[in-house]
Every structure is written in structure tokens, then in C-alpha cells.
Amino acid sequence: MAKAKANTSAALPEATPVPEGFRQISQERGIAWDHEDMPVMMGTVKGPIQTVTVQTPQGPQDRRLFLCEEKETEEVYAIWESATLTPLFTELESLDDIHVSVFIRFDGYGQKKPGQNPPKLFTTAVAD
């Protein structure tokens, strides 16, 4: 039986600002980018690459992500690393200023290997 998700956001105060004299230290993770619903992401990287420990069937694993502010809507999305996005993450880590414009296009799924999910294929680019 699946567990029901609690809707905790209904209990939160509406956009309570950080009080004067306080420095915000928490960081929003943004909306998880759904590459099937929105196959093209073009926007600006917001902040450094983060490493988050997530629970998987194989146990805890570190996963990388970065935040991207979509160009037209200005919504902030979390871009999670996958094998085919690793070159983009490597490129971003090599830059002096990580606040660059990126283009990510979901190109579909690759050839499935036995016992594995098919790889997600992406085309990626970073603005000069």
C-alpha cells in the first residue's frame, strides 16, 4: 500500500520574509525539471553545483544538481545529473563564474541494455 503524501505547504505562512538583521542561509532546491513535459531548458545557472545524499534501493548515494532559472518564466528548476549530463556538470565546475546561460534539450531515449533503463539522451550547450 502506497503512503499518502502530506500536504505540508498548506500549513506554511504565506511568503514570510526573512526579518531585517537576519542573513538567509537555506537554499531552495527549485522545481525538479521534468524533461518529458518540458524538453528544452534554456536559462541561467543560479549558484554552485550541490551534492545531495539520496536514498536509493542500493542505499544512500550522492547525487549532483544545479539550479537553473528558466529564461522566459523565471521559474527556478533543479537539474539533476544523469550519465549523459555529466559533461555539462564537468564544464560548469571548470568555469570561474558558474552563473552562465545553458541550453539543455532532451533528445529521447537511447538503446536499452538488459536489466537497465534506457539512457536519457540530451544535447547541452553553455553560452560563451
MIDOSE-1310 file (N, C-alpha, C; in nm, 2 decimals, decimal comma, always signed):
residues 128
maka	+0,08/-0,12/+0,00/+0,00/+0,00/+0,00/+0,09/+0,12/+0,00; +0,06/+0,22/-0,09/+0,14/+0,34/-0,10/+0,11/+0,44/+0,01; +0,21/+0,51/+0,06/+0,19/+0,61/+0,16/+0,14/+0,73/+0,10; +0,04/+0,79/+0,17/-0,01/+0,92/+0,12/+0,09/+1,03/+0,15
kant	+0,10/+1,13/+0,06/+0,19/+1,24/+0,09/+0,11/+1,35/+0,16; +0,17/+1,40/+0,26/+0,11/+1,51/+0,34/+0,13/+1,64/+0,27; +0,02/+1,72/+0,26/+0,03/+1,85/+0,20/+0,07/+1,95/+0,31; +0,20/+1,96/+0,33/+0,25/+2,05/+0,44/+0,25/+2,19/+0,40
saal	+0,25/+2,22/+0,27/+0,26/+2,36/+0,23/+0,14/+2,44/+0,27; +0,02/+2,37/+0,29/-0,10/+2,44/+0,33/-0,08/+2,51/+0,47; +0,00/+2,45/+0,55/+0,02/+2,50/+0,69/+0,12/+2,61/+0,70; +0,20/+2,63/+0,59/+0,31/+2,73/+0,60/+0,25/+2,87/+0,58
peat	+0,31/+2,97/+0,65/+0,27/+3,10/+0,63/+0,30/+3,15/+0,49; +0,22/+3,24/+0,44/+0,24/+3,29/+0,30/+0,35/+3,38/+0,29; +0,46/+3,34/+0,22/+0,57/+3,43/+0,18/+0,62/+3,52/+0,29; +0,65/+3,46/+0,41/+0,70/+3,54/+0,52/+0,84/+3,58/+0,49
pvpe	+0,87/+3,71/+0,49/+1,01/+3,75/+0,45/+1,11/+3,72/+0,57; +1,23/+3,71/+0,53/+1,34/+3,70/+0,63/+1,35/+3,83/+0,71; +1,34/+3,83/+0,84/+1,34/+3,96/+0,91/+1,47/+4,04/+0,89; +1,46/+4,17/+0,91/+1,58/+4,26/+0,90/+1,68/+4,22/+1,00
gfrq	+1,80/+4,22/+0,97/+1,91/+4,18/+1,06/+1,94/+4,03/+1,05; +1,87/+3,95/+0,97/+1,90/+3,81/+0,95/+1,96/+3,79/+0,81; +2,05/+3,69/+0,80/+2,11/+3,66/+0,67/+2,06/+3,52/+0,64; +1,99/+3,50/+0,52/+1,94/+3,38/+0,49/+2,05/+3,28/+0,45
isqe	+2,05/+3,16/+0,50/+2,15/+3,06/+0,47/+2,09/+2,93/+0,41; +1,96/+2,91/+0,41/+1,90/+2,80/+0,35/+1,90/+2,82/+0,20; +1,89/+2,72/+0,12/+1,88/+2,73/-0,02/+1,77/+2,65/-0,08; +1,69/+2,71/-0,16/+1,58/+2,65/-0,23/+1,64/+2,55/-0,33
rgia	+1,58/+2,43/-0,34/+1,62/+2,34/-0,45/+1,55/+2,36/-0,58; +1,44/+2,44/-0,58/+1,37/+2,46/-0,70/+1,28/+2,34/-0,74; +1,21/+2,36/-0,85/+1,12/+2,25/-0,90/+1,21/+2,15/-0,98; +1,18/+2,03/-0,96/+1,26/+1,93/-1,04/+1,22/+1,94/-1,19
wdhe	+1,32/+1,95/-1,27/+1,29/+1,97/-1,42/+1,24/+1,84/-1,47; +1,12/+1,84/-1,53/+1,07/+1,72/-1,60/+1,10/+1,73/-1,75; +1,20/+1,66/-1,79/+1,24/+1,67/-1,93/+1,14/+1,62/-2,04; +1,04/+1,54/-1,99/+0,94/+1,49/-2,09/+0,83/+1,60/-2,11
dmpv	+0,80/+1,67/-2,00/+0,69/+1,77/-2,01/+0,75/+1,90/-2,07; +0,88/+1,93/-2,05/+0,95/+2,05/-2,09/+1,08/+2,01/-2,15; +1,08/+1,96/-2,28/+1,20/+1,90/-2,34/+1,32/+2,00/-2,36; +1,30/+2,13/-2,35/+1,40/+2,23/-2,37/+1,41/+2,31/-2,25
mmgt	+1,53/+2,32/-2,19/+1,56/+2,41/-2,08/+1,67/+2,51/-2,13; +1,63/+2,64/-2,12/+1,73/+2,74/-2,15/+1,72/+2,85/-2,04; +1,83/+2,87/-1,97/+1,83/+2,96/-1,86/+1,96/+2,99/-1,80; +1,97/+3,05/-1,69/+2,09/+3,08/-1,62/+2,11/+3,00/-1,50
vkgp	+2,23/+2,95/-1,48/+2,27/+2,87/-1,37/+2,27/+2,96/-1,25; +2,21/+2,92/-1,14/+2,20/+3,00/-1,02/+2,28/+2,93/-0,90; +2,40/+2,97/-0,88/+2,47/+2,92/-0,77/+2,56/+2,80/-0,81; +2,63/+2,75/-0,71/+2,72/+2,63/-0,74/+2,65/+2,50/-0,75
iqtv	+2,72/+2,40/-0,80/+2,66/+2,27/-0,81/+2,66/+2,22/-0,67; +2,54/+2,15/-0,63/+2,52/+2,10/-0,50/+2,53/+1,94/-0,51; +2,58/+1,88/-0,40/+2,57/+1,74/-0,38/+2,48/+1,71/-0,27; +2,38/+1,62/-0,30/+2,28/+1,58/-0,21/+2,28/+1,43/-0,19
tvqt	+2,27/+1,38/-0,07/+2,26/+1,24/-0,05/+2,12/+1,19/-0,06; +2,09/+1,10/-0,14/+1,95/+1,05/-0,16/+1,95/+0,90/-0,13; +1,83/+0,85/-0,09/+1,81/+0,71/-0,06/+1,77/+0,64/-0,19; +1,84/+0,53/-0,22/+1,81/+0,45/-0,34/+1,79/+0,31/-0,30
pqgp	+1,74/+0,22/-0,38/+1,73/+0,08/-0,34/+1,87/+0,02/-0,31; +1,98/+0,08/-0,36/+2,11/+0,03/-0,33/+2,17/+0,09/-0,21; +2,10/+0,18/-0,14/+2,14/+0,25/-0,02/+2,17/+0,40/-0,05; +2,22/+0,48/+0,04/+2,24/+0,62/+0,02/+2,35/+0,64/-0,09
qdrr	+2,32/+0,74/-0,18/+2,41/+0,78/-0,28/+2,41/+0,93/-0,30; +2,53/+0,98/-0,33/+2,54/+1,12/-0,36/+2,50/+1,15/-0,50; +2,42/+1,25/-0,52/+2,37/+1,30/-0,65/+2,40/+1,45/-0,66; +2,44/+1,49/-0,78/+2,47/+1,63/-0,80/+2,35/+1,70/-0,87
lflc	+2,33/+1,83/-0,84/+2,23/+1,91/-0,91/+2,28/+2,05/-0,91; +2,22/+2,13/-1,01/+2,24/+2,27/-1,01/+2,10/+2,33/-1,03; +2,09/+2,46/-0,99/+1,96/+2,53/-1,01/+1,97/+2,61/-1,14; +1,87/+2,62/-1,21/+1,86/+2,69/-1,34/+1,74/+2,78/-1,34
eeke	+1,75/+2,91/-1,36/+1,64/+3,00/-1,38/+1,60/+3,00/-1,52; +1,48/+2,95/-1,56/+1,44/+2,94/-1,69/+1,42/+3,08/-1,75; +1,47/+3,10/-1,87/+1,47/+3,23/-1,93/+1,34/+3,30/-1,94; +1,24/+3,24/-1,99/+1,11/+3,31/-2,01/+1,02/+3,32/-1,89
teev	+1,01/+3,21/-1,81/+0,92/+3,21/-1,70/+0,99/+3,26/-1,57; +1,12/+3,26/-1,56/+1,20/+3,29/-1,45/+1,18/+3,19/-1,33; +1,11/+3,08/-1,36/+1,10/+2,97/-1,26/+1,24/+2,91/-1,24; +1,26/+2,87/-1,11/+1,39/+2,80/-1,08/+1,37/+2,65/-1,08
yaiw	+1,45/+2,58/-1,16/+1,44/+2,43/-1,17/+1,57/+2,37/-1,12; +1,55/+2,25/-1,06/+1,67/+2,17/-1,02/+1,70/+2,08/-1,14; +1,82/+2,08/-1,18/+1,87/+1,99/-1,29/+1,96/+1,89/-1,22; +1,91/+1,76/-1,22/+1,98/+1,65/-1,16/+2,07/+1,59/-1,26
esat	+2,19/+1,55/-1,21/+2,28/+1,49/-1,30/+2,24/+1,35/-1,34; +2,26/+1,31/-1,47/+2,25/+1,18/-1,52/+2,38/+1,15/-1,60; +2,40/+1,03/-1,64/+2,52/+1,00/-1,71/+2,54/+1,08/-1,83; +2,44/+1,11/-1,91/+2,46/+1,19/-2,03/+2,47/+1,34/-2,00
ltpl	+2,44/+1,39/-1,88/+2,45/+1,53/-1,84/+2,58/+1,55/-1,76; +2,66/+1,45/-1,73/+2,79/+1,46/-1,66/+2,88/+1,56/-1,73; +2,90/+1,56/-1,87/+2,99/+1,65/-1,93/+2,94/+1,80/-1,91; +2,82/+1,83/-1,90/+2,77/+1,96/-1,87/+2,81/+2,00/-1,72
ftel	+2,79/+1,91/-1,63/+2,83/+1,93/-1,49/+2,98/+1,96/-1,48; +3,06/+1,88/-1,55/+3,20/+1,89/-1,55/+3,24/+2,03/-1,61; +3,18/+2,07/-1,72/+3,21/+2,20/-1,78/+3,17/+2,31/-1,68; +3,06/+2,31/-1,62/+3,02/+2,41/-1,52/+3,12/+2,42/-1,41
esld	+3,17/+2,31/-1,36/+3,26/+2,31/-1,25/+3,40/+2,37/-1,29; +3,43/+2,37/-1,42/+3,56/+2,42/-1,46/+3,55/+2,57/-1,49; +3,43/+2,63/-1,48/+3,42/+2,78/-1,51/+3,45/+2,86/-1,39; +3,51/+2,98/-1,41/+3,54/+3,07/-1,30/+3,41/+3,13/-1,25
dihv	+3,31/+3,16/-1,34/+3,18/+3,22/-1,30/+3,08/+3,12/-1,34; +3,01/+3,05/-1,25/+2,92/+2,95/-1,28/+2,78/+3,00/-1,33; +2,76/+3,14/-1,31/+2,63/+3,20/-1,35/+2,63/+3,22/-1,50; +2,62/+3,12/-1,57/+2,62/+3,13/-1,72/+2,49/+3,08/-1,77
svfi	+2,46/+3,11/-1,90/+2,34/+3,06/-1,97/+2,37/+2,92/-2,02; +2,27/+2,83/-2,00/+2,28/+2,70/-2,05/+2,16/+2,66/-2,14; +2,18/+2,57/-2,23/+2,08/+2,51/-2,31/+2,09/+2,36/-2,30; +1,97/+2,30/-2,26/+1,96/+2,16/-2,25/+1,84/+2,11/-2,32
rfdg	+1,86/+2,01/-2,41/+1,75/+1,96/-2,49/+1,74/+1,81/-2,47; +1,62/+1,76/-2,43/+1,60/+1,62/-2,42/+1,58/+1,56/-2,56; +1,66/+1,47/-2,60/+1,65/+1,41/-2,73/+1,59/+1,27/-2,74; +1,54/+1,22/-2,63/+1,47/+1,09/-2,62/+1,56/+0,99/-2,55
ygqk	+1,53/+0,87/-2,57/+1,59/+0,76/-2,50/+1,68/+0,68/-2,60; +1,79/+0,63/-2,54/+1,89/+0,55/-2,62/+1,85/+0,40/-2,61; +1,95/+0,32/-2,66/+1,93/+0,18/-2,66/+1,94/+0,12/-2,52; +1,84/+0,04/-2,49/+1,83/-0,02/-2,35/+1,92/-0,14/-2,34
kpgq	+2,00/-0,15/-2,24/+2,08/-0,27/-2,21/+2,00/-0,36/-2,12; +2,02/-0,49/-2,13/+1,95/-0,59/-2,04/+1,96/-0,55/-1,90; +1,85/-0,55/-1,83/+1,84/-0,52/-1,68/+1,86/-0,37/-1,65; +1,86/-0,29/-1,75/+1,88/-0,14/-1,72/+1,77/-0,06/-1,78
nppk	+1,75/+0,06/-1,74/+1,66/+0,15/-1,81/+1,73/+0,21/-1,92; +1,66/+0,25/-2,03/+1,73/+0,31/-2,14/+1,79/+0,45/-2,10; +1,90/+0,48/-2,15/+1,96/+0,61/-2,12/+1,89/+0,73/-2,17; +1,88/+0,84/-2,10/+1,82/+0,96/-2,14/+1,93/+1,03/-2,22
lftt	+1,89/+1,08/-2,34/+1,99/+1,15/-2,43/+1,96/+1,30/-2,43; +2,06/+1,38/-2,41/+2,05/+1,52/-2,41/+2,15/+1,59/-2,50; +2,12/+1,71/-2,55/+2,21/+1,80/-2,62/+2,23/+1,91/-2,52; +2,35/+1,95/-2,50/+2,38/+2,06/-2,40/+2,47/+2,16/-2,46
avad	+2,46/+2,28/-2,41/+2,55/+2,39/-2,46/+2,56/+2,49/-2,35; +2,67/+2,57/-2,34/+2,69/+2,67/-2,25/+2,73/+2,80/-2,33; +2,67/+2,91/-2,29/+2,69/+3,04/-2,36/+2,84/+3,08/-2,35; +2,89/+3,14/-2,45/+3,03/+3,19/-2,44/+3,04/+3,32/-2,36
